[in-house]
Each structure stands twice: as structure tokens, then as C-alpha cells.
Amino acid sequence: MLDHLIKDATVVDGTGNPAYVADVGLRDGRIAALGRIDAEARTSEDARGLVLTPGFVDPHTHYDAQLFWDPYATPSLNHGVTTVAAGNCGFTLAPLHPGRPEDADYTRRMMSKVEGMSLVALEQGAPWNWHTFGDYLDALEGRTAVNVGFMVGHCALRRYVMGPDAVGGQPDEQQLAAMVRLLREAMDVGAWGLSTTQSRTHSDGDGRPVASRHAGPAELIALSRAVGEHEGTQIEAIVAGCLDQFSDAEIDLLTEMSAAAGRPLNWNVLTVDAAVPERVPRQLGASERARKAGGRIVALTMPILTPMNMSLGTFCALNLIPGWGEILGLPVPERIARLRDPDVRAELLRRARSKEAGVFRRLANFGRYVIGDTYSEANQGLGGRVVRDIAEERGQDPFHCLVEICAADRLRTVLWPMPTDNDPDSWALRAETWRHEDVLLGGSDAGAHLDRMCGAPYTTRFLGDCLRGRKLVALEQAVKMLTDDPARLFGLRERGQIQRGWHADLVLLDPERIDAGQARLVHDLPGDSPRLDSRALGVRAVWVGGVEAIRDDVVSGAVPGKVLRSGRDTRTVSTR
């Protein structure tokens, strides 16, 4: 007897092949039958007019902490994501040195600063009762509604071995050997590989460059070689050039790391903008170079535009513009005084528009900002208005106008920059870029930057756009890009397609309605901390391992997800 029978679904199986109508029977967590099925089932449903796809795979999340208080990885699960890769960008919550309990506090403060997680939620929502990477994986085993795999963060390896000297110091021979040994031990118990960052935007809770930014090429290559010794592993790496264009040295480093491991290396995120036509060829040149050297470099890119709000009062992307952090880091009264100084504003604008600002130049057109939430009587009625229009009414330049609005709210004003790359040429360039063999959809950052952005709904929004919007990609290909393509990159065993005998990770959706609702601020984190959330539209049901986890955007309460361990649940994707 089947556990559940889905009748007359339009099956889009993840291979890219044409859709077909079939029944799908589930038993013991697997797809037990596929075709025209007459077998009895404990439960069944009529799926006529609905589309059944494999569960979506999100290759870049930061759910490392959230899964402890939210085993459903919301809103990703709501939007059909059944498998997530976490532990990215060099940041993980394990290992933690048993002799230094203060390392847990350092890690929490670092994650709060660098990944925009609520410090209160980190302190109250996770048990912090692990030391080894295996302890950490075991703490989540059987507790999640999604399948999840974890990279090992380079920062945690360095901190464990070098203590406070991890920031600013260089390992001696014994310390490097200890780091390699620690990485091997983590992979032995199921870590997916190594993640690391060299990005200048990544600073710890004390404002200092995070530990992995101090690593030299020899250290990175040694760790990469260790990755290649284990089955089913990967590398994920961030360098400064990910934000705009790689330097020659960065291309050399990423190529050497991938080639040394004989494993794919993915990076986040490729920004596609027709106004900067040289960026995509430069960034994908790294992939071509790696293939010639026996490696593979894969660029993650988002298929939607994800709004990200800003504020002059709290840490956000504006702080990452060269020269801005020192002003925006001042106490609020002094910050307001400096921002009101015309010479200071002129210098900030110059820096924001300079080449050194890289991709953050996109944030320098302050006339295109939309005012969000306001908090003072002086700003009443400004919510939803464009700064350019307000500035014209007041006879001010846009940046001056924006500063005065924010100053009236003691810098609490929420600001929404309008995207500069929402033009037909940029969308045409995206469609062309997606066809590259080393480009993969993803980069949601789900679980991070919680009150600034909500990237998790990229799956449903992309499908809605493909079906009823720009229609840049056919449905069958779009589903493949969200399911089988990332599954194959990570070597996931028997996931990513609807095939008899494969894991029953499935999404049943209404093609007439599939989409994502507008992001809204909710206060549902531990400590009543805020985050942006988004409803899924048109998702009838989501199954993980054959168990219903979502029905009509409501979680079932079941936790059928698995901690996916390298080797057991992933096979090696070799570059050699």
C-alpha cells in the first residue's frame, strides 16, 4: 500500500524534458510508483491542473542558527525549498574550543555583525552545547523539516586552533596541520567541505577583519587539498572581487584552490547589469581558466531582483562603501552632525561613485530611494514616496534631502533603493548568462540579513515570472535550474528529479498563481527580534522525504528533514 497518491499531476521532473501527466505514489520516503497507478493508498489527492516538481535546492543559505528555533527554515520551505546548503562564506557555529567558552560569544557577535543575525536570537534560540563539528550536526539530527548540508567555516577552524590570534596572525606549521586535521575530522562526520572568505566587507563583532581574511594562499591551498581527500565534498569561497570584478590574483587563487581539491568551487554572487557589460565576461573568465587548470569555478546568480533596505542608523550595505563606515559608525548625535556637513556629504558621494566602491556604486543614486517606515511627526506622510520628488519640493539635492529626513527620525528611517538594473537589456543579459555551464541559480542568503532583505522566495517568484511575466525560460528548464542543476553540483544522491526510487522531496503548485508575496516585517524571532518574511502564493503542498511539510503555506509540524552528510548523501563531483 502506498502512503500517499498524487493523481493526474502535470509532472515537471527536473530533467528539462517536456512535462507529462501522471500519478505519483509515495512510500517510505521514496517515489514508489510513477505513471498510471491503481494501487491502494492511505491518502490521496486530485492534482489535475497542478504542477508537480522536485523539491527546490537552495545552494547558499545561512540557516546554521535559525534551524534551532525554526526547524522549518521559513520562509524557504514555504517557497518549495526542500534542501539547503548552509555554513557558507567561511562562517559556521562549530567547531568551538572546549577550553575557551568565550569563543561562543565571539562567534555570536561575529555572526550578528557579518550576517545580520539578531544577537538576542542567537543567544536565546540555540543551545550552544557543542564543541566538535560532529556534535553540532548531531544537535540538529532529526530536528529539521528541510534537508540540510553544512560546509565547514574557515573562520571557525582558525579560531579553534589559533584562538584570538586567528584575527591578525599567521599559523605556524603545527597550527596549519591542526587546521587541516580539524577539517578532515569534520568531513569524516559529514561536512560538505570548506567555505572561506577574503572579502573586505566581512568584519567581526569588534569591527576587525574576520579570521579567514588573514589567511595566505598556502593555507588556503593546504585546506583545499584536504577537501579533495574526502568523498562528496566542495569548496565555497568569497573574495573581494565577487562584488564587482575579480583581480588576476583572485582568479589565480580560486583556480588553484579548485584544482588542488579536484572539486567544484562556487562563489556568491554574480551581479548582472547591462550598464556594466564588462563584468559578466570578466567573472566567467575565472570559470574558463579553472577548467583549463583541472578545476571548476561556479558562479551563483539570482534570477530575481531582491530588494534590500538601508538605514543611516544601523549597519547595512552603506557601511561597506569605502569611507562610509567611519562616519556611520559614530554615535548618533555626532553622526547626524557630520552628515549635515556639506563637505562631508560631498566626500561621501565622491567615494560612493568612485571605482573603488565597486558594486556599491549602485547605491549612490539617492534620488531613487523610496522612504519606508518613518518615526517622527516631521516625516508623517513620506512613507512610500521617492526621495527625488521630495527633494524637488524642498529645493535640496537628493542626498541632503535624505539626510534631513533620516535626521528627523534620529536615523531610524527605513530606506528602499530602487534597483538600477531592472531594464530590458539587463534581463536579456541575465537570460544569456544563465545558459553558461558554470552559472547556477541561487544566492538567497536565506537566514541572514534578516531585517534587511528576504531572498528566500526567489524560487516561486522566478517560476511566476517564467510562466506569466517575462517568460525568459520555459517552465521545464526553470524547474531544472532550481532542482537538478544544484543537486548535480553538490552530488546529491537521488535528489533533484522525479524518478522512481528517488527521495520524495516534492512541490505541488498552481501554475496560475505561483509567486511570492511582498516582504513584510514580522517579530517572530527569539527575543521578539524582527525579520522580513514573504508568503508563498500558489504552493499547494511540499513533501520532504514523502512527509507533508507544508500545505497551503502552513507548516504541518512534521520534521522529516535529514542532515545530509558528505559521502553518505553526496557523491564526488570530480573536476579531473
N, C-alpha and C positions, 0 to 999 in steps of 0.2 A: 504493500500500500504506500502511496505517495504521501508525503507530509502536506504538500500544497500543490495545487494545479492552477496554472495561469492559462486560460483558454483564449484562443483566437487573437493573440497579440501580434502586432507588427514587429517582428524581431529585426533589430539592427545589431548585428552580432559582434561588432568591434573590429572585424577584418577589413572593412571598407567595401565588402561585397554588397550587392543590392539587397534591400530589405525584403522580407518574406513573411507570410502569415503562418503561425504555428502555435501549437500548445507547448508549454514548458512545464515539466514536472520536477519538483524538488523533493529530495530525500536525503537525510543525514548530512545536510550542509552542502550537498552537491547537486548539480543538474543531472537528474537521473534519467530523464526522458525528454526527447525533443522531436516534434513533428505532429502527427495526428494521434492523440493519446486517448485510449479508452479505459485506462486503469483507474481504480478507485483512489480517492484522496481524502484525507481527513478534512481538509478545507479546500475551497476552490473559488475562483473569481472569473468573471467575464471581462476580458481585456480588449474587446472589439473597439477599434478606433484609437487604441492607445499604443504607444511605442515602448517596447522592452529593450533595454540596453544593458551591457555590463556595467558594474559599478565604476564610477569615475575614480581616477588615481591622481592625487594632488602631489606633485614631486617636490614642493617646497613649502613646508609649514614650520611653525614653532609651537606646536601643541604640547611641548615637553612638560609644562607645569599644568596647563588647563585641564588635561585629561584626569587629573586627580579630583577636581571638583566638578568637572563636566565630562563624564565618560562618553558623551555623545559627540564631542568635538563640534559643537554647534558654532556657527551655522553650516559648516561644511557638510555634515551628514544630511541636513535638510535639503541641500542642493545636490544630493546624489553621490557625494564622495564617500566611498566605502574603504579606501586605503589611502593613508597619508604617510609621507616621508617627513620625519622630524629630525631634530639635532643638527640643524643646518647653520651655516655661517660661522662655524667654529665654536658655537655655544651649546653646551649641554649641562644638565644638573648633576652629572656624575662623570667620572668618579670624584669623591670627596675624601680628603685625607682624614683617617680616623683620629690622628693625633692633633688635628687643628680644627676644632669646631667652628672657629671664626671663618673658615673657608666657605661655609654655607651662607653666612651673612654677606660675605664678599660677592658670592655668586648671585644671590638675590638682588643686591644693589646693582650689579653689572647688568643683569637681565632687565631690570626696571629701566635703566638708562638706555641701553643699546637696543633693546627690542620693544620698548614702550609698554611693558607689562606693569600692572598695578603692584607696587611693593606690598601693600596690605594684603592683596590677594595671594601673592607669592608666600608671604609669611603665614597666613592663616589657612590657605587652601591646600597645601601639600604637606605630607608628614615629615619630609627631610630625615628619614630614618635609614638611609642607605649610605654605603661607602663605595663599594665596587660598582662597576657598570652592570654587572650581573644582578646585584642587589636591586638596582634601580629598575631593570627590566622585570624582575620578579615582582616588584611592588605594583606594577601595572598589569601583570598577567591575570587574565580573567576579569578585568575591571573596566574594559572599554567596549563601546559599541562599534567602533571602527577598527579596522586592521591598521597597525602602525609599525613602522620600522624606524630605527634610530641610527644616525651617524654618530661617531664619537667626536666631540668638540675638542679641537686643538687647545683652546684656552684652558679647558679642564685638565687635560693631560699635563700642560706646562705648570699649572698651579699645584697639582698634586705632587709633582716631582720637585719643583723649584721653590714652592711657597711664594712669599711676596716678591722674591727675585724674578719670578716669571714675568713681571712687568719691568722691563728695562734691562734684564740680564740675559746672558747667553749661557746655555748649558755646557758643562764640561763633558768629557767623553762618557763618564759613568751616568751622568744625568740624561744624556741623549739616549743611551742604551736603556735606561729605565723607562723613558717615554715610549720607546719602541716596544718594550716588553709590556707596558700597560695597554698600549693599543692592541697588541696581539691578544692579550687576555680578554679584552672587551670583544674583539671579533670572535674569539673562541666561544663566547656565550651568546653570540648573535648580533653584535653590532654590524651595521651595513658597510662600515668603512670610516674614512676620515673626512671631517669638514674643517675648514680653516678660513681665516680672513686676514687680509693685509690692507683692508680698506681704511682710508684716513677718516672715514665717518664713524668708525667704531671705537668708542671710548667707554671706559668702565665707570662705575659709580663715583669714582674720585676724579673723573674727567681726564684720566690718563689713557694713552693707547692700550687697548686690550692686549692680553699676553701674546697671542699669536702674531700680532703685528711686529713683534721684536724678533721673530724667527728669521734666520737667514736661509738661503736656498739649500744648503747642505742638510739642515734639519728637515726641511720640507721634503726633500728627495728621500731621505732615510725613512721617514714615516710613510711616504708613498710606496716605497719598495715593500714595506711590511704589509700594506694593503694587498699587494699582489700575491702574497703568500697564502691568502685565505679565499675560500670559495664564496662566490656570490657577493662580492664587495664592490665599492665605488669610491670616488672622491668627489667632494663638493668644495669649491674654492671661490672666494671673493677677493678681488684685487681692486685697487683704486680705479683702474681703467674700466671696470664694469659699469661705472656710472656714465661714461662718455665714450672714450676710445682707448684701447689698450696701447701701452708703450711697447716697443720692441722687446724690452727686458721682461715685461709681463707675459708676452706671448711665448718667449723662450721658457720662462718658469713654468707656466701651465702645461706647455708641451712636454717638458722634461718630467714633470710630476706624473702625467698620464702615461707617458711611455715607460717610465720606471716601474709603475704599477702594472702596466698592461691592462688597465681598466679605464672605463669612461670617466671623464671629469665633467661635471656640469657646473655652470655658473649662472648667477641671477643678478640683474635681469636685462635683457636686450630691449632697449627703448627704440622704437621705430618712429621716425619723424621725418616727413618729406622735406622739412626745412633744413635738415642736416643730412643730406643724401650720402655723404661720405662715411657716416657712422656704421651702417649695416655691413658694407663691404669690408671695412677695417675689422670689425668684430668677428665676422665669419672667416676672415683670413686666418685667424687663430685655429679654427677647425681644420682648414685645409692644410695648414702647416703641421698640425698634430698627426693627421692621417699619414702624411709622408714620413713622419718620425716613428710610427708604430703606436701612436696614441689615438685618442678621440676626445675632442672637446665639444660639449653640447651646450648651446645657449638656450636658456629658458626665456620665454617671452609671453606676455599676457595678451589674450585675444579680445580684451575689452579695455576701456579706459576706467581706471579705478580712482574715483575722487579721493583726495586726501586733504583733510582740513589743516589749517595752520593757526597759530596764535603767537602773539608777541609776548605772551605771559608765561608759556610753558615750553618745554623742549619740543622742537619739531624740526622739519626739514630746513626751515630758515636758519636754524642754528648751524647747519652744516655748510652754509655758504662761507667761503673764506672771508675772515674779518668780521663776520656777524656774531659768532659765538661769544666773543669777549664783551660785546655790547649787550646781547640778550641774556648773558649770564649775570649781569649786575642786579643788585637789589631793585625792586620795582620802582621806588621813587627816583633813584638815580638813573635807572633805565629810561624812564619817561623823559627825564630832563635831557639826557643825551639824545634820544630820538627826536626831541623837539628842536635840537640844534641844527640849523640848515646845513652847516658844514659837515656834521656827522651824517646826516641823511644823504648828502651828495656823495660822500665817500662810500657809504653802504651801497648806494645804487651803482657806483662805478665798479665796485667789487662784484656785485651780483650780475653785472652784464659782461664781465671780463671772461676771457677764455679759461682762466683757472677755475671758474665756477662750474665748468663742465655742464652736466645735465641740469644743474640747479639754475642755469640761466633761464630755464622755463618758468621760474617763479618770479622773475624780475618785472613782469608787466603787471603792476599793482592796480592799474585801471580795470583789469579784467577780473579782479577778485569780487566775489559775492559775499555780502555780510550775512553771517549766520546768526547764532544766538547773541543777544546783547543783554546788558545787565544794569543800565543806568537810564534815568529819565531823559537825559540828553540824547540818547540813541534810540528812543522809542520810535517805532515805525521804520527803522532802517533795515531790519531783517529781510533778507531776500533781494535787496537792492544791489546794483552793481556800483562799485566804487567810482568808476569813471563818471557816471551820471551825477552822483553826489558831489564829486569834485567840481564839475562844471557849474553846479548850482552855487557852490561856495566860493568859486573863483580861486581854487587851490590846485596845485599839481596833485595827481593821484596818490603818491606816496605820502605827502604831507597830510592829505585828507584822511588816509587810512590810519596814520599815526594818531591824529586827533580823535578819531572815532574810538580807537583802542584805548587811548589815554583816559577818555571819559568813563570807560569801564574798568579802569585800573588794570588794563591789558588783558582782561578776561575774554574779550570779543572773539568769537569763532569766525574764522575766515576760510572761504572756499575758493581757491584759484580755479578759474575756468580753464579747461585743457586747451593747449595751443596746437594740438596735433589731431584735431577731430575733423580734418578736411579730407575730401575725396582722394587726394594724392597720397596722404599718409595711410589711408585704409587700403588703397591699391598696393602700396609698398608692403603693408603687413601681409596681405594675401600672397604676394610673391615670396616674401621671406619665409612664411610658414611651409612652403614647399621644399625648403632646403633640408637635406638629410640630417643635418646636425642642429636643427631647431626643434624645440619641444615646447608645447603649450604648458604654462604653469608659472609659478612665482607669486602665488597669492599672499604669502607671508601670514596666512591664517594663524591666529593665536598670538600674533604680535601687533604692536602699534594699535592697541585695541580701541582707543578713543579717537584715533586719527583717521583710520581707514577700515574698509571691510572688503577684502579681496576674495573671500571665500566663495561668493556667488558667481565667480567667473564662468562656471560650468553651465548653469542654467541661462545666464544672460547671453552667453555665446551661442547656445543652441537656439534660443529665441531669435537672435539676430540672423542666424543661418536659415531659419525656417520662415521668418516673417519680416526681417529687416533688410540688411544689405545683401544677404544671400551670397556671401563671398565663397562659401564652401558648402557642398552638398551634405545633407544630414549624415549619410553613411560615413563620409570622410571625417566630418566633425566629431562623430562619436569615436571613431578610431583614434583621433588625435587626443581625446580625453581618456581613453581606456587602454587600448592595446599598445599604443606608442610608448607611454610612460612605463607600462608593465614590462615591455621588452627591454627598455633601457635599464631598468633595475633587475631584470632577470627574474621577475616574479613567476613562481611556478603555478601554472594552471589558473591564472587570473588574467583578466583583461579581455576575454572573449566569452561569448555564449556558446559553449561546446559541451557535448555530453561528457560527463565525468569531471568537469571543471567545477571549481568552487562557485557556489550560488550567491555571488555578490551581484545584485541586480537593481535596476532602476526602472520603474514603470511610470511613464509620463504622458501627459496630454499634449500632443504637438500643437494644438490650437492655443494653448495657454502657457507653455513652458517659458519661464522668465524669472527674474529676481525683483523683489520689491525694493523700494527706496530704502537706503540705510537710515536707521533711526537709533538714537541714543537710549540705551537701557541701563539700569543699575541692578545687575544680577550677578556680579562677581562677589567673592568673599569680601566682607567689609563694605558692602554696598557700593563697590567701585564701579565706574561706568565703562561701557564698551559700545561700539557700533554693531548693530545686528541687522539682518535683512531676511525677510520672509521669502520662502521658495514658492513660486506660483506654478501650478500645473504638475507638481510631483505627486503622483497618486500614492506610490509606496516605494520604499527602499528596503532591500533584504541584504543582510550581511551573514555569510555562511548559512544561507537558507532560512534565517530567522528574521521576521519582520522587525525592523528597527525604527522605521518612520511610516506613518500613514497620514496622508493629507496634512503634511507639515508638522505633525505632532509626534514626539518620540514615544516609543512603545514602553520604555522602561527596561527592555532586554539589553544585555551587554554581550552580544555574541562575537565581538571582535577578537582578533588574535594579535599578540605581539609577534610580528614576523621576524624571524631570526635568519641571519645570513647562512647560506649553505643548506639548511633545512627547508627554508621557504623561498630562497632565491638561488638561482644558478649563476655561474660565472658568465659574464658578458665580456669576452676577451677582445682586446684590440689588436692582438697579434695574429 
